Amino acid sequence: MHNRMNLFSSTGYSNRAKLGSVAHRKSHNENKVALRVFSEQNPVYLRAKAYNVYKSPVWIARSRRSTILPELTKQKNLPSVIEDQNLFVLKEQKLQSWSEYRVWATESSGRVMFIPGNTNVISASLTELEVDGNDTVVSKGQYKKNYTAFTSSANLLSPISDTYKEQFIEEPEDIHPDVIKMAEELFQGCNDINSKIGAVENYFKSEYEYKLGIKIPEGADPLTHFLLEKPAAHCEYFATGAAILLRLAGVPCRYVAGYVLSDWNSLGEYWIARNRDAHAWVEAYDDAKGWVIVEATPPDGVPDSSPQGKVGYIWDYVKYCFQVFKASLSLSALKRLFFQCVYLFSGKYFPPVYIAVGLLPVLFILVGIYFGRRIFKRKHHVIEKNTVIISLHRLLEDMDIQLKKDGIVRRPNETINQFANRILTENGGSDQYYHLSQWYKEYASVRYSGRAGRADLEKLCYKTSALSG
């Protein structure tokens, strides 16, 4: 179950990330470009998703989302409005100088927006955004155009409450006593957050080795095995180990997944992140600085620049130009072009018969593009639907495995609705089993409705997280 490909890998960044999901992303089509970022400064770390709850071997993002609407009035302290885009303020600020990061995402990342950790303002062609308690920003639907994140180097710290901090110091259940002892010894003599962060970073970099992939003995807890036996491992284990040890020392922190950018395309003048640059790290909260990055992975495990050669960068720039063209192409734009041609070649300049003959090829091209786009969208819909069904199957398998641990097994000849009813009748009808029964019934309704979509999948993922917690 530990090595099973996570939903994270197939549907974008979900609310659950198993240890191993980042490794899968890094090794699957590793040279594929995931992001292109235009900026004068190297953004280095771009956060996709942050997680606050650890239930071995899964990190869970458990927090409510709030909706952010565009700023309707022009304020002096906001960046200039980009054409056809709206400004969304994530954090209040009083500055007029900004660093800009224009992001083009090429992968299927769902609705997640990749941004630097200290982003204050986002510019996008959207009417609203959502942000959760872990500072993860998502669009309301699939968003395929570029967006810009604005940051400031000034300290715009907004203190957080002690109640809010509590979720980031929560320790895992049944933590091994030797791990607790390890934390006590590691942080001995560390009196502030900076010394604790330094201690945990130095410990992992000096005592452990990096390797993409790790084999966990059957029946062993992945994190406990990693911390105590010290096998070579990848970034997810170093980030998780650092987060748990820091929490044992009372430092509020969270697990973060995203990309590290270090490859520069000088032709297009943008930074590149490929699948192999996927990474996991930790953000710890410092009362004086806010959220700061903790990098516990040994240096050879942190993504670094791997030059592609001049031809490789030229080809990538061509693909970027094609991406921009596709994003700007729309049926309404084609219609405008057609009528502009009609106006230009009106009877005032050419006889009507010449107009008809001249416009016929244009008409055929427009019709061909229109129906070609429809066919492409239909095929894309089928592919997306198949992807959702595959993810639903994985979700069902994971839930079956969880119930099997409690001695509840779905019979081979039993329908899902029959199994849901049996869960209730054989287990006394408690609240826990009622919700489990309802989960299976909702799964059956979604799976066999013939209209299963990503929204249904995300809703089931959320309910799965709640039941697992």
MILOTOR-462156 format. One record per residue (C-alpha): residue in one letter; chain; x, y, z negated. Coordinates in steps of 0.02 Angstrom, whole numbers, plus 50000, padded with zeros to 5 digits. Layout:
// MILOTOR-462156
ATOM   residu   chaine      c1      c2      c3
ATOM        A        A       X       Y       Z
...
// end
This chain:
// MILOTOR-462156
ATOM   residu   chaine      c1      c2      c3
ATOM        M        A   50000   50000   50000
ATOM        H        A   50146   50116   49961
ATOM        N        A   50214   50106   50138
ATOM        R        A   50045   50127   50222
ATOM        M        A   50038   50278   50336
ATOM        N        A   49951   50418   50243
ATOM        L        A   49801   50516   50305
ATOM        F        A   49921   50662   50294
ATOM        S        A   50007   50593   50449
ATOM        S        A   49856   50572   50560
ATOM        T        A   49736   50711   50515
ATOM        G        A   49853   50852   50467
ATOM        Y        A   49891   50899   50286
ATOM        S        A   49752   50827   50179
ATOM        N        A   49720   50846   49993
ATOM        R        A   49815   50684   49958
ATOM        A        A   49997   50652   50002
ATOM        K        A   50072   50482   49964
ATOM        L        A   50257   50462   49937
ATOM        G        A   50317   50411   50109
ATOM        S        A   50204   50526   50212
ATOM        V        A   50341   50655   50243
ATOM        A        A   50463   50517   50290
ATOM        H        A   50337   50453   50417
ATOM        R        A   50320   50626   50492
ATOM        K        A   50510   50647   50500
ATOM        S        A   50539   50480   50588
ATOM        H        A   50387   50480   50704
ATOM        N        A   50432   50564   50870
ATOM        E        A   50568   50655   50775
ATOM        N        A   50620   50776   50914
ATOM        K        A   50444   50840   50948
ATOM        V        A   50429   51027   50916
ATOM        A        A   50305   51065   50778
ATOM        L        A   50327   51253   50755
ATOM        R        A   50403   51402   50845
ATOM        V        A   50427   51555   50736
ATOM        F        A   50473   51729   50796
ATOM        S        A   50564   51827   50661
ATOM        E        A   50721   51930   50637
ATOM        Q        A   50751   51835   50475
ATOM        N        A   50763   51647   50459
ATOM        P        A   50606   51595   50364
ATOM        V        A   50696   51435   50306
ATOM        Y        A   50552   51361   50204
ATOM        L        A   50376   51367   50277
ATOM        R        A   50245   51297   50159
ATOM        A        A   50101   51196   50229
ATOM        K        A   50021   51123   50073
ATOM        A        A   50053   51128   49886
ATOM        Y        A   49995   50995   49762
ATOM        N        A   49966   51010   49575
ATOM        V        A   49914   50835   49514
ATOM        Y        A   50020   50677   49521
ATOM        K        A   49937   50506   49512
ATOM        S        A   50073   50382   49558
ATOM        P        A   50113   50365   49702
ATOM        V        A   50003   50508   49765
ATOM        W        A   50008   50697   49747
ATOM        I        A   49835   50778   49746
ATOM        A        A   49787   50958   49784
ATOM        R        A   49647   50986   49659
ATOM        S        A   49586   51166   49658
ATOM        R        A   49442   51270   49720
ATOM        R        A   49450   51372   49879
ATOM        S        A   49400   51553   49895
ATOM        T        A   49355   51644   50055
ATOM        I        A   49455   51795   50115
ATOM        L        A   49373   51918   50234
ATOM        P        A   49466   52041   50348
ATOM        E        A   49515   52214   50291
ATOM        L        A   49391   52328   50381
ATOM        T        A   49475   52493   50342
ATOM        K        A   49649   52545   50394
ATOM        Q        A   49761   52575   50243
ATOM        K        A   49934   52655   50247
ATOM        N        A   50011   52514   50148
ATOM        L        A   49955   52377   50268
ATOM        P        A   50049   52316   50424
ATOM        S        A   49995   52378   50595
ATOM        V        A   49847   52285   50666
ATOM        I        A   49893   52164   50806
ATOM        E        A   49780   52169   50959
ATOM        D        A   49626   52056   50947
ATOM        Q        A   49674   52001   50771
ATOM        N        A   49615   52040   50594
ATOM        L        A   49717   52072   50437
ATOM        F        A   49688   51964   50283
ATOM        V        A   49764   52020   50118
ATOM        L        A   49819   51875   50007
ATOM        K        A   49907   51980   49874
ATOM        E        A   49885   52162   49831
ATOM        Q        A   50038   52270   49868
ATOM        K        A   50094   52452   49881
ATOM        L        A   50233   52445   50011
ATOM        Q        A   50245   52500   50193
ATOM        S        A   50394   52396   50251
ATOM        W        A   50368   52216   50302
ATOM        S        A   50456   52062   50368
ATOM        E        A   50355   51977   50506
ATOM        Y        A   50345   51791   50548
ATOM        R        A   50242   51755   50705
ATOM        V        A   50201   51570   50705
ATOM        W        A   50153   51458   50851
ATOM        A        A   50104   51284   50789
ATOM        T        A   50109   51147   50920
ATOM        E        A   50064   50997   50813
ATOM        S        A   49896   50934   50752
ATOM        S        A   49908   51012   50580
ATOM        G        A   49722   51023   50548
ATOM        R        A   49673   51192   50478
ATOM        V        A   49830   51224   50376
ATOM        M        A   49930   51382   50412
ATOM        F        A   50120   51372   50393
ATOM        I        A   50182   51525   50298
ATOM        P        A   50327   51580   50187
ATOM        G        A   50294   51562   50001
ATOM        N        A   50292   51749   49969
ATOM        T        A   50167   51794   50106
ATOM        N        A   50061   51947   50064
ATOM        V        A   49961   51975   50225
ATOM        I        A   49910   51866   50373
ATOM        S        A   49857   51928   50545
ATOM        A        A   49751   51807   50648
ATOM        S        A   49610   51800   50775
ATOM        L        A   49488   51739   50643
ATOM        T        A   49339   51808   50548
ATOM        E        A   49385   51727   50381
ATOM        L        A   49518   51623   50293
ATOM        E        A   49516   51511   50141
ATOM        V        A   49649   51501   50005
ATOM        D        A   49654   51377   49860
ATOM        G        A   49729   51387   49686
ATOM        N        A   49894   51316   49752
ATOM        D        A   49911   51460   49877
ATOM        T        A   49876   51347   50026
ATOM        V        A   49795   51448   50167
ATOM        V        A   49678   51365   50292
ATOM        S        A   49570   51425   50436
ATOM        K        A   49385   51386   50443
ATOM        G        A   49408   51276   50596
ATOM        Q        A   49545   51211   50711
ATOM        Y        A   49655   51360   50756
ATOM        K        A   49768   51345   50908
ATOM        K        A   49826   51525   50932
ATOM        N        A   49971   51615   50851
ATOM        Y        A   49961   51705   50686
ATOM        T        A   50081   51819   50591
ATOM        A        A   50131   51810   50408
ATOM        F        A   50194   51970   50327
ATOM        T        A   50309   51965   50175
ATOM        S        A   50401   52092   50070
ATOM        S        A   50567   52072   49981
ATOM        A        A   50506   52177   49835
ATOM        N        A   50446   52094   49676
ATOM        L        A   50257   52104   49688
ATOM        L        A   50230   51985   49542
ATOM        S        A   50053   51958   49481
ATOM        P        A   50065   51868   49313
ATOM        I        A   49961   51710   49294
ATOM        S        A   49867   51658   49139
ATOM        D        A   49920   51522   49017
ATOM        T        A   49760   51427   49062
ATOM        Y        A   49808   51431   49246
ATOM        K        A   49984   51371   49204
ATOM        E        A   49921   51216   49113
ATOM        Q        A   49879   51123   49273
ATOM        F        A   50061   51140   49327
ATOM        I        A   50135   51063   49170
ATOM        E        A   50018   50913   49164
ATOM        E        A   50118   50753   49143
ATOM        P        A   50074   50590   49233
ATOM        E        A   49983   50455   49137
ATOM        D        A   50085   50308   49068
ATOM        I        A   50252   50393   49099
ATOM        H        A   50396   50276   49055
ATOM        P        A   50481   50313   48887
ATOM        D        A   50653   50306   48970
ATOM        V        A   50600   50446   49089
ATOM        I        A   50550   50553   48940
ATOM        K        A   50719   50515   48859
ATOM        M        A   50806   50561   49024
ATOM        A        A   50721   50731   49023
ATOM        E        A   50770   50764   48842
ATOM        E        A   50953   50727   48878
ATOM        L        A   50954   50820   49043
ATOM        F        A   50887   50984   48973
ATOM        Q        A   50982   50981   48810
ATOM        G        A   51051   51156   48782
ATOM        C        A   50943   51233   48921
ATOM        N        A   50854   51381   48843
ATOM        D        A   50773   51464   48994
ATOM        I        A   50692   51417   49158
ATOM        N        A   50845   51460   49265
ATOM        S        A   50958   51342   49168
ATOM        K        A   50827   51204   49178
ATOM        I        A   50809   51224   49366
ATOM        G        A   50998   51223   49386
ATOM        A        A   51013   51068   49278
ATOM        V        A   50887   50966   49376
ATOM        E        A   50957   51021   49546
ATOM        N        A   51136   50978   49497
ATOM        Y        A   51083   50812   49420
ATOM        F        A   51001   50744   49577
ATOM        K        A   51136   50811   49694
ATOM        S        A   51277   50735   49592
ATOM        E        A   51199   50570   49532
ATOM        Y        A   51093   50515   49681
ATOM        E        A   51113   50487   49868
ATOM        Y        A   50999   50532   50013
ATOM        K        A   50928   50404   50134
ATOM        L        A   50772   50411   50242
ATOM        G        A   50670   50266   50176
ATOM        I        A   50668   50173   50011
ATOM        K        A   50616   49997   49964
ATOM        I        A   50513   49985   49804
ATOM        P        A   50506   49813   49719
ATOM        E        A   50333   49737   49716
ATOM        G        A   50237   49789   49561
ATOM        A        A   50359   49928   49515
ATOM        D        A   50307   50110   49494
ATOM        P        A   50394   50204   49636
ATOM        L        A   50444   50359   49537
ATOM        T        A   50502   50262   49383
ATOM        H        A   50605   50145   49492
ATOM        F        A   50685   50293   49581
ATOM        L        A   50728   50389   49423
ATOM        L        A   50796   50244   49321
ATOM        E        A   50876   50132   49454
ATOM        K        A   50941   50275   49562
ATOM        P        A   50920   50198   49737
ATOM        A        A   50955   50307   49888
ATOM        A        A   50793   50396   49937
ATOM        H        A   50720   50539   50037
ATOM        C        A   50656   50714   49995
ATOM        E        A   50485   50663   49928
ATOM        Y        A   50565   50565   49786
ATOM        F        A   50687   50703   49741
ATOM        A        A   50548   50833   49742
ATOM        T        A   50430   50723   49640
ATOM        G        A   50567   50676   49517
ATOM        A        A   50617   50858   49494
ATOM        A        A   50436   50913   49470
ATOM        I        A   50398   50782   49337
ATOM        L        A   50561   50811   49241
ATOM        L        A   50533   51000   49243
ATOM        R        A   50355   50976   49180
ATOM        L        A   50422   50870   49037
ATOM        A        A   50530   51020   48995
ATOM        G        A   50378   51135   48996
ATOM        V        A   50414   51219   49163
ATOM        P        A   50257   51249   49270
ATOM        C        A   50289   51180   49445
ATOM        R        A   50206   51104   49597
ATOM        Y        A   50252   50988   49740
ATOM        V        A   50260   51068   49913
ATOM        A        A   50263   50996   50089
ATOM        G        A   50307   51091   50246
ATOM        Y        A   50457   51126   50359
ATOM        V        A   50634   51190   50342
ATOM        L        A   50686   51295   50492
ATOM        S        A   50868   51317   50543
ATOM        D        A   50872   51292   50733
ATOM        W        A   50878   51452   50838
ATOM        N        A   50830   51463   51022
ATOM        S        A   50930   51613   51083
ATOM        L        A   50841   51615   51252
ATOM        G        A   50666   51635   51180
ATOM        E        A   50731   51716   51020
ATOM        Y        A   50632   51607   50902
ATOM        W        A   50661   51477   50767
ATOM        I        A   50613   51296   50797
ATOM        A        A   50547   51162   50678
ATOM        R        A   50537   50984   50742
ATOM        N        A   50456   50834   50661
ATOM        R        A   50624   50784   50589
ATOM        D        A   50627   50952   50496
ATOM        A        A   50476   50904   50388
ATOM        H        A   50525   50919   50206
ATOM        A        A   50463   50915   50026
ATOM        W        A   50522   51029   49887
ATOM        V        A   50465   51104   49722
ATOM        E        A   50403   51276   49673
ATOM        A        A   50426   51323   49490
ATOM        Y        A   50344   51472   49406
ATOM        D        A   50458   51600   49326
ATOM        D        A   50372   51737   49225
ATOM        A        A   50499   51863   49290
ATOM        K        A   50505   51810   49474
ATOM        G        A   50345   51716   49513
ATOM        W        A   50354   51555   49612
ATOM        V        A   50534   51507   49654
ATOM        I        A   50598   51364   49763
ATOM        V        A   50682   51216   49679
ATOM        E        A   50786   51112   49802
ATOM        A        A   50834   50947   49719
ATOM        T        A   50869   50848   49878
ATOM        P        A   51056   50820   49912
ATOM        P        A   51124   50935   50050
ATOM        D        A   51133   50798   50182
ATOM        G        A   50945   50771   50160
ATOM        V        A   50893   50952   50186
ATOM        P        A   50851   50982   50371
ATOM        D        A   50992   51073   50461
ATOM        S        A   51019   51141   50636
ATOM        S        A   51047   51010   50771
ATOM        P        A   51088   51107   50931
ATOM        Q        A   50999   51040   51086
ATOM        G        A   51114   51113   51217
ATOM        K        A   51076   51253   51340
ATOM        V        A   50966   51146   51452
ATOM        G        A   50865   51086   51302
ATOM        Y        A   50831   51264   51245
ATOM        I        A   50783   51320   51421
ATOM        W        A   50659   51176   51435
ATOM        D        A   50586   51216   51264
ATOM        Y        A   50564   51397   51314
ATOM        V        A   50470   51341   51471
ATOM        K        A   50355   51235   51362
ATOM        Y        A   50327   51383   51247
ATOM        C        A   50277   51493   51395
ATOM        F        A   50154   51359   51451
ATOM        Q        A   50083   51352   51274
ATOM        V        A   50054   51540   51277
ATOM        F        A   49970   51525   51447
ATOM        K        A   49852   51388   51387
ATOM        A        A   49806   51489   51232
ATOM        S        A   49759   51639   51338
ATOM        L        A   49665   51540   51470
ATOM        S        A   49476   51543   51452
ATOM        L        A   49324   51525   51563
ATOM        S        A   49272   51705   51527
ATOM        A        A   49442   51767   51588
ATOM        L        A   49422   51667   51749
ATOM        K        A   49249   51742   51776
ATOM        R        A   49318   51918   51755
ATOM        L        A   49454   51880   51882
ATOM        F        A   49325   51816   52008
ATOM        F        A   49215   51972   51998
ATOM        Q        A   49368   52085   52008
ATOM        C        A   49413   51998   52171
ATOM        V        A   49236   52024   52234
ATOM        Y        A   49246   52210   52195
ATOM        L        A   49419   52228   52272
ATOM        F        A   49369   52140   52434
ATOM        S        A   49197   52222   52446
ATOM        G        A   49111   52257   52611
ATOM        K        A   49182   52432   52605
ATOM        Y        A   49350   52362   52660
ATOM        F        A   49310   52195   52743
ATOM        P        A   49160   52126   52840
ATOM        P        A   49049   52010   52735
ATOM        V        A   49097   51856   52837
ATOM        Y        A   49282   51885   52798
ATOM        I        A   49238   51906   52615
ATOM        A        A   49147   51738   52611
ATOM        V        A   49289   51647   52701
ATOM        G        A   49422   51730   52592
ATOM        L        A   49335   51695   52429
ATOM        L        A   49292   51513   52464
ATOM        P        A   49467   51448   52413
ATOM        V        A   49460   51555   52256
ATOM        L        A   49287   51486   52216
ATOM        F        A   49346   51306   52240
ATOM        I        A   49496   51338   52126
ATOM        L        A   49386   51414   51990
ATOM        V        A   49262   51270   52000
ATOM        G        A   49405   51145   51994
ATOM        I        A   49481   51227   51840
ATOM        Y        A   49310   51236   51754
ATOM        F        A   49268   51052   51779
ATOM        G        A   49448   51001   51744
ATOM        R        A   49439   51088   51574
ATOM        R        A   49272   51002   51538
ATOM        I        A   49344   50831   51578
ATOM        F        A   49498   50868   51472
ATOM        K        A   49391   50923   51325
ATOM        R        A   49283   50767   51341
ATOM        K        A   49437   50655   51339
ATOM        H        A   49510   50754   51195
ATOM        H        A   49347   50732   51099
ATOM        V        A   49355   50543   51125
ATOM        I        A   49537   50538   51066
ATOM        E        A   49495   50645   50914
ATOM        K        A   49345   50535   50874
ATOM        N        A   49454   50378   50883
ATOM        T        A   49581   50461   50768
ATOM        V        A   49444   50500   50641
ATOM        I        A   49380   50320   50647
ATOM        I        A   49555   50251   50619
ATOM        S        A   49576   50368   50470
ATOM        L        A   49407   50315   50401
ATOM        H        A   49462   50132   50411
ATOM        R        A   49619   50173   50312
ATOM        L        A   49516   50266   50183
ATOM        L        A   49401   50116   50163
ATOM        E        A   49549   49998   50145
ATOM        D        A   49626   50107   50009
ATOM        M        A   49461   50114   49913
ATOM        D        A   49439   49925   49928
ATOM        I        A   49615   49900   49858
ATOM        Q        A   49577   50014   49710
ATOM        L        A   49418   49918   49668
ATOM        K        A   49506   49751   49690
ATOM        K        A   49621   49800   49547
ATOM        D        A   49464   49808   49437
ATOM        G        A   49406   49637   49498
ATOM        I        A   49275   49705   49619
ATOM        V        A   49299   49628   49791
ATOM        R        A   49196   49656   49948
ATOM        R        A   49142   49489   50023
ATOM        P        A   49181   49449   50207
ATOM        N        A   48998   49430   50256
ATOM        E        A   48937   49579   50153
ATOM        T        A   48888   49745   50232
ATOM        I        A   48951   49905   50154
ATOM        N        A   48777   49953   50093
ATOM        Q        A   48752   49781   50016
ATOM        F        A   48920   49799   49928
ATOM        A        A   48870   49972   49865
ATOM        N        A   48711   49900   49789
ATOM        R        A   48806   49756   49709
ATOM        I        A   48929   49875   49627
ATOM        L        A   48783   49950   49531
ATOM        T        A   48690   49789   49487
ATOM        E        A   48844   49695   49427
ATOM        N        A   48924   49836   49327
ATOM        G        A   48785   49907   49221
ATOM        G        A   48746   50063   49322
ATOM        S        A   48868   50177   49230
ATOM        D        A   48910   50350   49301
ATOM        Q        A   49077   50289   49365
ATOM        Y        A   49004   50144   49463
ATOM        Y        A   48857   50250   49521
ATOM        H        A   48979   50372   49604
ATOM        L        A   49078   50228   49678
ATOM        S        A   48918   50154   49748
ATOM        Q        A   48869   50323   49822
ATOM        W        A   49042   50339   49901
ATOM        Y        A   49020   50176   49996
ATOM        K        A   48845   50225   50052
ATOM        E        A   48906   50393   50115
ATOM        Y        A   49051   50307   50203
ATOM        A        A   48929   50191   50293
ATOM        S        A   48820   50338   50342
ATOM        V        A   48968   50435   50414
ATOM        R        A   49054   50286   50497
ATOM        Y        A   48902   50217   50587
ATOM        S        A   48811   50378   50627
ATOM        G        A   48903   50393   50794
ATOM        R        A   48945   50575   50753
ATOM        A        A   49091   50556   50631
ATOM        G        A   49201   50711   50635
ATOM        R        A   49347   50788   50543
ATOM        A        A   49232   50883   50425
ATOM        D        A   49152   50718   50370
ATOM        L        A   49325   50641   50348
ATOM        E        A   49387   50787   50242
ATOM        K        A   49231   50778   50134
ATOM        L        A   49259   50592   50101
ATOM        C        A   49444   50625   50065
ATOM        Y        A   49394   50754   49935
ATOM        K        A   49272   50634   49851
ATOM        T        A   49406   50498   49855
ATOM        S        A   49525   50615   49765
ATOM        A        A   49393   50652   49633
ATOM        L        A   49359   50467   49604
ATOM        S        A   49544   50425   49596
ATOM        G        A   49569   50560   49466
// end
